[in-house]
Amino acid sequence: MPKLFLDDQPIRRIGWEASPYTQGDSIGVGEDGVTHIDAVEQYLGEYSIIWLQVWKDDKLVGRYNARNIDSIQYFGDDDESS
């Protein structure tokens, strides 16, 4: 079985639910200058962390731990902006 990655398809939006420490929210491509969202793996020896990175005007402005993300929406074939 091939290894799957969170950003095998272009990511449109990521979201998370409210917790005692955060408000529920989401970030999407095309909003507030966000140009794209991708995923990277940070190796830490025996384990790793997947980070979802948010880029504005091709500058990295934030990273979100994938463990805390509740949803990922991808661009579909019928989207003009993919």
C-alpha positions as CSV (number, residue, x, y, z in Angstrom):
1,M,0.0,0.0,0.0
2,P,1.5,3.4,-0.9
3,K,2.3,5.9,1.9
4,L,-0.3,8.7,2.0
5,F,0.5,12.3,3.0
6,L,-1.9,14.9,4.3
7,D,-1.1,17.1,1.3
8,D,-1.2,14.5,-1.5
9,Q,-3.8,16.8,-2.9
10,P,-3.8,20.7,-2.6
11,I,-5.3,21.7,0.7
12,R,-8.1,24.3,0.6
13,R,-8.9,24.6,4.3
14,I,-7.9,23.3,7.8
15,G,-10.1,23.6,10.9
16,W,-10.2,22.7,14.5
17,E,-12.9,22.6,17.2
18,A,-13.0,24.7,20.3
19,S,-11.3,23.4,23.4
20,P,-10.7,24.8,26.9
21,Y,-7.6,26.5,25.4
22,T,-8.7,27.6,21.9
23,Q,-11.7,28.8,20.0
24,G,-13.0,26.8,17.1
25,D,-11.8,28.2,13.8
26,S,-10.5,27.5,10.3
27,I,-8.0,28.9,7.8
28,G,-8.5,28.7,4.1
29,V,-6.5,29.4,0.9
30,G,-7.6,32.7,-0.7
31,E,-8.7,34.2,2.7
32,D,-6.7,37.0,4.4
33,G,-3.8,36.6,2.0
34,V,-3.3,32.8,2.5
35,T,-1.6,31.5,-0.7
36,H,-1.3,27.9,0.2
37,I,-1.3,25.3,3.0
38,D,1.1,22.3,3.0
39,A,2.2,19.5,5.4
40,V,5.8,18.7,6.6
41,E,7.1,16.0,8.9
42,Q,9.5,17.0,11.7
43,Y,11.6,14.0,12.7
44,L,12.4,13.8,16.4
45,G,14.3,10.5,16.7
46,E,11.8,7.8,17.6
47,Y,8.8,9.7,16.6
48,S,7.8,12.7,14.4
49,I,5.3,15.5,14.3
50,I,3.2,16.5,11.2
51,W,2.9,20.2,10.9
52,L,0.4,21.9,8.6
53,Q,2.0,25.1,7.4
54,V,0.1,28.2,6.4
55,W,1.7,30.6,3.8
56,K,0.7,34.2,3.0
57,D,2.2,35.8,0.0
58,D,4.6,32.9,-0.2
59,K,5.9,33.6,3.4
60,L,5.5,31.1,6.2
61,V,3.2,32.7,8.8
62,G,2.1,29.7,11.0
63,R,2.4,26.0,11.7
64,Y,-0.4,23.9,13.2
65,N,0.2,20.5,14.8
66,A,-1.8,18.0,12.7
67,R,-2.8,16.2,15.9
68,N,-4.9,19.3,16.8
69,I,-6.6,19.6,13.4
70,D,-10.1,18.2,13.2
71,S,-10.7,18.7,9.4
72,I,-8.9,19.1,6.1
73,Q,-10.7,20.1,3.0
74,Y,-9.1,19.6,-0.4
75,F,-9.5,21.3,-3.7
76,G,-11.6,19.2,-6.0
77,D,-11.2,18.6,-9.7
78,D,-14.1,20.9,-10.4
79,D,-12.5,23.9,-8.5
80,E,-11.2,26.7,-10.7
81,S,-8.7,27.8,-8.0
82,S,-6.9,24.5,-7.6
